Amino acid sequence: MHALDRLPPAARAYLDLLGRCLTREAFLDQEWWDADLRDWPGDVDELRAALRERQWRLVRRGDPAARAEGRDWPPTAETMIGTARLANVVDCCVTALLDGVPGDLIETGVWRGGTTILMRGILEALGDEQRNVWVADSFEGLPVPDAEAYPADEGLDWSDVRVLQVDADAVRANFRRYGLLDDRVRFLEGWFADTLPDAPIDQLAVLRLDGDLYGSTMDALVALEPKVSSGGFVIVDDYGGWPPCRAAVDDYRRDHGIDAPISTVDWTGIWWRKP
Ligand SMILES: C[S@@+](CC[C@H](N)C(=O)[O-])C[C@H]1O[C@@H](n2cnc3c(N)ncnc32)[C@H](O)[C@@H]1O
């Protein structure tokens, strides 16, 4: 798909700039992390003393390759999914809109909201005045896995990983930063198992799954995949990188007789189009 070629130059330029801001690729030379002292080859205590004396912090700069491939957890960027997977979101959403596929856009697992901000920007760029963007997350990070219900998630307790815990007001502030917060951005706050089955969503043109775990992926598929319109897209962020996510997708597709071919985005992302 080269959906961007179907857009006027101004819309293309806006979406390109929006993507490079959301990943911070446009500003990577200005983005810094506190460095991990475990990487330091010399005497850590001496280094600490020297830094304290000079009132310096030890920092390192973002790696452009890692950012482009969506392999790092950026310190400030609103999305961690990288260039290829963001471009795929543009491709799928623009194709769905231009082809008149009915329904809203959703991401389940939004972190700082960057991918859903891009989705709202796509509606803006194409002059859409009807569709909603649904923003579904616990806004408190990953759940404690339910290994009894979902054995594939055994041992994957990332529930205390602070960097994945971004509250809903911070995500709203990120939408506002880009001038894209309005009443067509609809938040579904809570665990997918609680929020998605009764979400007031009629139809979806694009369903994007980014919940990492088997349980999170399966809960979203069961509740939402049947709502994807014919001609709509299902995108899965973690298929290549997280075996439990892949298992959930494979199980769901097998159990529901889905044989639409899977296309690969990059080392982890995939998508298929509903016939
Ligand atoms: C890898 S991050 C998403 C990255 C994001 N799509 C982006 O563009 O950077 C995974 C997100 O899924 C959420 N999550 C995972 N499982 C969940 C569940 N069962 N219910 C609600 N939120 C969940 C986490 O809170 C976290 O924000």
The ligand as an SDF file (V2000), in Angstrom:
LIG
                    3D

 27 29  0  0  0  0  0  0  0  0999 V2000
    3.8000   -1.1390   24.7560 C   0  0  0  0  0  0  0  0  0  0  0  0
    2.6640   -0.0490   25.4780 S   0  0  0  0  0  0  0  0  0  0  0  0
    1.8360    0.6620   24.0810 C   0  0  0  0  0  0  0  0  0  0  0  0
    2.6860    1.5420   23.2060 C   0  0  0  0  0  0  0  0  0  0  0  0
    1.8860    2.5170   22.3470 C   0  0  0  0  0  0  0  0  0  0  0  0
    1.0030    1.8440   21.4350 N   0  0  0  0  0  0  0  0  0  0  0  0
    2.7470    3.4980   21.5970 C   0  0  0  0  0  0  0  0  0  0  0  0
    2.3350    3.9810   20.5370 O   0  0  0  0  0  0  0  0  0  0  0  0
    3.8340    3.8290   22.0670 O   0  0  0  0  0  0  0  0  0  0  0  0
    1.4800   -1.1690   26.1280 C   0  0  0  0  0  0  0  0  0  0  0  0
    0.2850   -0.4870   26.8020 C   0  0  0  0  0  0  0  0  0  0  0  0
   -0.7430   -1.4540   26.9880 O   0  0  0  0  0  0  0  0  0  0  0  0
   -1.4300   -1.2110   28.1970 C   0  0  0  0  0  0  0  0  0  0  0  0
   -2.0610   -2.4910   28.5760 N   0  0  0  0  0  0  0  0  0  0  0  0
   -1.5320   -3.7420   28.4230 C   0  0  0  0  0  0  0  0  0  0  0  0
   -2.4130   -4.6690   28.8010 N   0  0  0  0  0  0  0  0  0  0  0  0
   -3.5440   -4.0130   29.1930 C   0  0  0  0  0  0  0  0  0  0  0  0
   -4.8310   -4.4450   29.6630 C   0  0  0  0  0  0  0  0  0  0  0  0
   -5.1100   -5.7490   29.8220 N   0  0  0  0  0  0  0  0  0  0  0  0
   -5.7510   -3.5150   29.9440 N   0  0  0  0  0  0  0  0  0  0  0  0
   -5.4750   -2.1900   29.7900 C   0  0  0  0  0  0  0  0  0  0  0  0
   -4.2700   -1.7160   29.3480 N   0  0  0  0  0  0  0  0  0  0  0  0
   -3.3230   -2.6200   29.0440 C   0  0  0  0  0  0  0  0  0  0  0  0
   -0.3380   -0.6960   29.1230 C   0  0  0  0  0  0  0  0  0  0  0  0
   -0.8840    0.1160   30.1440 O   0  0  0  0  0  0  0  0  0  0  0  0
    0.5730    0.1060   28.1730 C   0  0  0  0  0  0  0  0  0  0  0  0
    0.2050    1.4740   28.1610 O   0  0  0  0  0  0  0  0  0  0  0  0
  1  2  1  0
  2  3  1  0
  2 10  1  0
  3  4  1  0
  4  5  1  0
  5  6  1  0
  5  7  1  0
  7  8  2  0
  7  9  1  0
 10 11  1  0
 11 12  1  0
 11 26  1  0
 12 13  1  0
 13 14  1  0
 13 24  1  0
 14 15  1  0
 14 23  1  0
 15 16  2  0
 16 17  1  0
 17 18  1  0
 17 23  2  0
 18 19  1  0
 18 20  2  0
 20 21  1  0
 21 22  2  0
 22 23  1  0
 24 25  1  0
 24 26  1  0
 26 27  1  0
M  CHG  2   2   1   9  -1
M  END
$$$$
